[in-house]
Amino acid sequence: MPCEVQVSAGAAYDLGYHVVWCPKCRPVLTGPVADRCGELIQQRCGERGWQVVALEVAPDHVHLFVEGHPADSSAHVANQLKGDTSRVLRAEFASLRSRLPTLWSRSSFAATVGAVCAATVHQYIDTQHERPCCKDGNR
């Protein structure tokens, strides 16, 4: 996937988040519940200006790869989507209300995804002093 830098007032960025979260009781994300959960995630991400790159709603977890803004941490993205989807899904599906005190577990997994790996960034920073522009004291 090519690097597409987004630009806003005062920032240029390319931020991708891989976020995973699970329901409190598994497996409940099947059939119409899974379909509606996917629709809600797509809708809420669109409303917030986050671009969904990939989404999988499995019976026991949700995998989301989303491109966000610098002001939105991966934890914020996960918490907003968990809250929004829990409220709507529990209102629409009575079985989720009767079986679960809350839909989602409190934990989630999040990782940043970028155009370069951590080793590349580390090497770039470590070799800054070797670059011609930095050898003569010009930075």
Protein Blocks (a to p, Z undefined) as FASTA:
>chain_A
ZZdddddehiacddddddddddfbdcfbgcjlmmmmmmmmmmmmmmnopacfbdcddfkb
ccddddddfklcfklmmmmmmmmmmmmmmmmmmklmmmpmbfbdfbdcdddddfbdfklm
mmmmmmmmmpmklmnopZZ
